[in-house]
Amino acid sequence: MSLPPEAANILRSGGLVAFPTETVYGLGADATQPNAIARIFAVKGRPATNPLIVHVADASIAKRYAMTWPGEATKLAEAFWPGPLTLVLPKSPLIVSVVTAGRGTVGLRVPDHPLALELLRAFDGPLAAPSANRSNRISPTTARHVRDELGDAVDLILDGGPCRVGIESTVLDLSGVTPTLLRLGGISRRQIEAVIGPVKSIGQIAAHEPAMSPGQLPVHYAPQTPAFRFENFADPVEGAHTARGTIRLGSKNEVEKEGLRIALPRHPELYARHFYEVLRELDAMNLPAIHIEMPPQQPEWAAVRDRIVRATKAIDH
């Protein structure tokens, strides 16, 4: 799909444009217009304590909206932008406070998708863009997911095909003394530390606390169907395969389906690419429950495990 000529004008006039990124589809609005940002929160049903990530076309534009730009930001932008890494920095007054949940910092990133970059260049400004779905639900990885969930509440939906990464960006806070991981995602901790050295981590926060980043709430990215996680030492749905959906680890580099049992690739990047899509498919079946096998507790699976934990409850044995 080529960029419609009206897309940038819709954004300038305070409208909402859903657009593809390499991670998930975003719901974009002008980050300098309070009324436009208010529409995002209203359409998503998103709490005002959960900030939005701001998307820009390149690092030079990102610097317009950050009050400081440390050396670590330059190194990381050179290594990973465009790409699934969000950098949290002290914000410029140009970014309205509702974008950042009233905090003095803003998350900035350059997405790695040609249609998203075309839109951002045409708009030539900052786009606040959370995932284009209802708050806390499964993030969309196709334009159809956006249409099914948000429909006419969005002024324009750009179709850029399925998302390549499939889970949200990594969020790294550079506003303090020590770089701090706020959310795991498409760039691993190991990759970041190879560029700037050791970083620390902050886990999930209480539901009532103002977040420093999206993805910190204990329940997020979740289906409406009750969902449970289990380790591979047990099969909690033995004998009930016709009634409940199960996501297991497969042995090949492709999605395999056998009734309501779906096997995702035993490779973290390929698993992530298909996870939300498959979870949405099962969620649409009105099943009594969904069960998800946890991947190995290894660094390369950390982001996927994080998404599963926030979308499910543990099974009691």
SULCORHU-V152525 format. One record per residue. N is the residue number from 0. RES is the residue in one letter. SS is DSSP state (a for helix, b for strand, c for the rest). OMEGA is omega in degrees with one decimal (NA if undefined). D_CENTER is the distance of its C-alpha to the mean C-alpha in whole Angstrom. Layout:
N_RES_SS_OMEGA_D_CENTER / N_RES_SS_OMEGA_D_CENTER
This chain:
0_M_c_174.3_22 / 1_S_c_-176.5_24 / 2_L_c_176.3_23 / 3_P_c_-176.3_25 / 4_P_c_-177.2_27 / 5_E_c_-171.9_26 / 6_A_a_-178.2_22 / 7_A_a_179.6_23 / 8_N_a_175.9_25 / 9_I_a_179.5_23 / 10_L_a_-179.5_21 / 11_R_a_-179.0_24 / 12_S_c_177.4_26 / 13_G_c_-178.8_23 / 14_G_c_-179.1_21 / 15_L_c_176.8_18 / 16_V_b_173.9_17 / 17_A_b_-174.6_14 / 18_F_b_-178.7_13 / 19_P_c_165.7_12 / 20_T_c_177.2_10 / 21_E_c_-177.9_10 / 22_T_c_176.2_6 / 23_V_c_176.2_6 / 24_Y_c_-179.7_8 / 25_G_b_176.2_8 / 26_L_b_-167.9_11 / 27_G_b_173.1_13 / 28_A_b_-179.1_16 / 29_D_b_-175.8_19 / 30_A_c_176.7_18 / 31_T_c_-177.6_22 / 32_Q_c_-178.4_22 / 33_P_a_-177.5_22 / 34_N_a_177.7_23 / 35_A_a_179.2_20 / 36_I_a_177.2_18 / 37_A_a_177.9_20 / 38_R_a_177.3_19 / 39_I_a_-177.9_15 / 40_F_a_-179.5_16 / 41_A_a_-178.2_19 / 42_V_a_-178.8_17 / 43_K_a_-170.7_14 / 44_G_c_-173.0_16 / 45_R_c_177.6_14 / 46_P_c_-177.6_16 / 47_A_c_179.4_17 / 48_T_c_-177.4_17 / 49_N_c_-172.9_13 / 50_P_c_-179.3_13 / 51_L_c_173.7_11 / 52_I_b_-179.2_10 / 53_V_b_-178.2_12 / 54_H_b_178.9_12 / 55_V_c_-172.9_16 / 56_A_c_179.7_18 / 57_D_c_-175.3_19 / 58_A_a_-180.0_20 / 59_S_a_177.1_23 / 60_I_a_177.7_22 / 61_A_a_-178.0_19 / 62_K_a_176.9_22 / 63_R_a_-169.9_24 / 64_Y_a_174.6_21 / 65_A_b_-179.7_21 / 66_M_c_175.7_25 / 67_T_c_-178.8_25 / 68_W_c_-175.3_24 / 69_P_c_179.3_25 / 70_G_a_177.9_26 / 71_E_a_179.1_23 / 72_A_a_178.2_21 / 73_T_a_-179.2_23 / 74_K_a_-177.2_23 / 75_L_a_177.6_19 / 76_A_a_178.5_19 / 77_E_a_-177.4_22 / 78_A_a_-166.5_20 / 79_F_a_178.2_16 / 80_W_c_-7.5_16 / 81_P_c_179.7_15 / 82_G_c_-171.0_12 / 83_P_c_176.5_9 / 84_L_b_176.8_11 / 85_T_b_178.5_10 / 86_L_b_179.3_14 / 87_V_b_-174.9_15 / 88_L_b_174.2_19 / 89_P_b_-170.1_21 / 90_K_b_171.4_21 / 91_S_c_175.5_23 / 92_P_c_178.7_25 / 93_L_c_177.8_24 / 94_I_c_-175.7_20 / 95_V_c_-170.9_21 / 96_S_a_-179.5_21 / 97_V_a_177.0_19 / 98_V_a_-170.9_16 / 99_T_a_-178.8_16 / 100_A_c_177.7_17 / 101_G_c_-179.9_21 / 102_R_c_-179.9_20 / 103_G_c_179.9_22 / 104_T_b_177.7_19 / 105_V_b_174.6_16 / 106_G_b_-177.6_13 / 107_L_b_173.0_13 / 108_R_b_175.6_12 / 109_V_c_-176.4_14 / 110_P_c_-178.2_12 / 111_D_c_176.5_13 / 112_H_c_-174.7_14 / 113_P_a_-179.2_18 / 114_L_a_176.5_17 / 115_A_a_-179.5_15 / 116_L_a_176.3_17 / 117_E_a_177.8_20 / 118_L_a_-177.8_19 / 119_L_a_177.3_18 / 120_R_a_179.4_22 / 121_A_a_179.8_23 / 122_F_a_177.9_22 / 123_D_c_179.3_23 / 124_G_c_-177.9_21 / 125_P_c_177.1_18 / 126_L_b_169.9_15 / 127_A_b_-173.6_13 / 128_A_b_168.0_10 / 129_P_b_177.0_7 / 130_S_b_-172.0_6 / 131_A_c_-179.5_9 / 132_N_c_174.8_11 / 133_R_c_-174.2_13 / 134_S_c_177.2_12 / 135_N_c_-178.8_11 / 136_R_b_-175.1_11 / 137_I_c_-179.9_10 / 138_S_c_-178.5_7 / 139_P_c_177.1_9 / 140_T_c_171.3_10 / 141_T_c_177.2_13 / 142_A_a_178.6_15 / 143_R_a_176.7_17 / 144_H_a_-180.0_14 / 145_V_a_-179.9_14 / 146_R_a_-178.4_18 / 147_D_a_-173.3_18 / 148_E_a_-173.8_16 / 149_L_a_174.6_17 / 150_G_a_-174.7_20 / 151_D_a_177.6_22 / 152_A_a_178.9_20 / 153_V_c_-177.1_18 / 154_D_c_-179.2_21 / 155_L_b_175.5_20 / 156_I_b_177.8_17 / 157_L_c_-177.8_17 / 158_D_c_178.2_17 / 159_G_c_-179.6_16 / 160_G_c_179.8_16 / 161_P_c_179.6_14 / 162_C_c_-174.2_11 / 163_R_c_-178.2_12 / 164_V_c_170.8_10 / 165_G_c_170.6_8 / 166_I_c_-169.6_5 / 167_E_c_-178.5_3 / 168_S_c_167.1_6 / 169_T_b_178.5_8 / 170_V_b_-178.3_10 / 171_L_b_-179.7_14 / 172_D_b_177.6_16 / 173_L_c_-175.1_19 / 174_S_c_-178.2_21 / 175_G_c_-178.1_23 / 176_V_c_-177.5_26 / 177_T_c_175.6_24 / 178_P_c_-172.3_20 / 179_T_b_175.8_18 / 180_L_b_178.0_15 / 181_L_b_178.4_13 / 182_R_b_173.8_10 / 183_L_c_-178.7_10 / 184_G_c_-170.4_8 / 185_G_c_173.4_9 / 186_I_c_-173.7_12 / 187_S_c_174.8_14 / 188_R_a_-179.7_17 / 189_R_a_178.9_20 / 190_Q_a_-179.7_19 / 191_I_a_-177.6_18 / 192_E_a_175.6_21 / 193_A_a_-178.2_23 / 194_V_a_-172.7_23 / 195_I_a_-178.6_23 / 196_G_c_-172.0_25 / 197_P_c_173.2_24 / 198_V_c_175.0_21 / 199_K_b_-176.4_21 / 200_S_b_169.7_18 / 201_I_c_-178.3_17 / 202_G_c_-178.5_16 / 203_Q_c_179.7_15 / 204_I_b_175.6_17 / 205_A_c_-174.0_19 / 206_A_c_-175.8_18 / 207_H_c_-176.0_20 / 208_E_c_171.7_20 / 209_P_c_-177.4_18 / 210_A_c_171.5_15 / 211_M_c_-175.7_15 / 212_S_c_168.0_11 / 213_P_c_175.9_8 / 214_G_c_178.5_8 / 215_Q_c_-178.6_11 / 216_L_b_-176.8_13 / 217_P_c_176.2_15 / 218_V_c_-176.4_14 / 219_H_c_176.0_10 / 220_Y_c_-167.6_9 / 221_A_b_172.3_12 / 222_P_c_174.4_15 / 223_Q_c_175.1_18 / 224_T_c_175.0_20 / 225_P_c_-175.4_21 / 226_A_b_-175.3_19 / 227_F_b_178.1_21 / 228_R_b_178.3_20 / 229_F_b_175.2_23 / 230_E_c_-170.4_25 / 231_N_c_177.5_26 / 232_F_c_-177.4_30 / 233_A_c_174.3_30 / 234_D_c_-173.9_29 / 235_P_c_-176.0_29 / 236_V_c_178.1_29 / 237_E_c_-179.9_33 / 238_G_c_-179.0_35 / 239_A_c_-173.5_32 / 240_H_c_-178.0_30 / 241_T_c_-175.6_31 / 242_A_c_-173.5_30 / 243_R_c_177.1_27 / 244_G_b_-179.6_24 / 245_T_b_171.7_23 / 246_I_b_-179.1_20 / 247_R_b_171.3_22 / 248_L_b_178.9_22 / 249_G_c_-178.8_24 / 250_S_c_-177.5_26 / 251_K_c_-179.3_26 / 252_N_c_178.5_23 / 253_E_c_177.8_22 / 254_V_c_179.2_21 / 255_E_b_-177.7_25 / 256_K_b_174.5_25 / 257_E_b_-172.9_29 / 258_G_c_179.5_29 / 259_L_c_175.4_26 / 260_R_b_-178.9_25 / 261_I_b_178.2_23 / 262_A_b_176.1_23 / 263_L_b_-174.3_19 / 264_P_c_178.0_20 / 265_R_c_178.5_21 / 266_H_c_-169.5_19 / 267_P_a_-178.7_16 / 268_E_a_179.0_15 / 269_L_a_175.9_16 / 270_Y_a_-178.5_15 / 271_A_a_-178.0_11 / 272_R_a_-173.9_12 / 273_H_a_-169.6_14 / 274_F_a_-177.4_12 / 275_Y_a_179.2_11 / 276_E_a_-179.2_13 / 277_V_a_178.9_16 / 278_L_a_175.6_15 / 279_R_a_179.8_15 / 280_E_a_178.7_18 / 281_L_a_-178.4_20 / 282_D_a_-178.5_19 / 283_A_c_-174.0_20 / 284_M_c_-179.4_24 / 285_N_c_179.0_25 / 286_L_c_176.4_25 / 287_P_c_-178.8_26 / 288_A_c_171.8_24 / 289_I_b_177.2_21 / 290_H_b_-175.7_22 / 291_I_b_175.6_20 / 292_E_b_178.3_21 / 293_M_c_174.6_20 / 294_P_c_-179.0_19 / 295_P_c_178.5_22 / 296_Q_c_-178.2_21 / 297_Q_c_-174.9_21 / 298_P_a_-176.9_19 / 299_E_a_178.3_18 / 300_W_a_-170.3_16 / 301_A_a_-177.7_15 / 302_A_a_178.4_11 / 303_V_a_178.6_12 / 304_R_a_177.5_14 / 305_D_a_-179.4_12 / 306_R_a_-180.0_10 / 307_I_a_-179.6_13 / 308_V_a_-177.6_15 / 309_R_a_-177.8_13 / 310_A_a_-170.9_13 / 311_T_c_168.2_17 / 312_K_b_176.9_20 / 313_A_b_175.0_22 / 314_I_c_176.5_26 / 315_D_c_178.8_29 / 316_H_c_NA_31
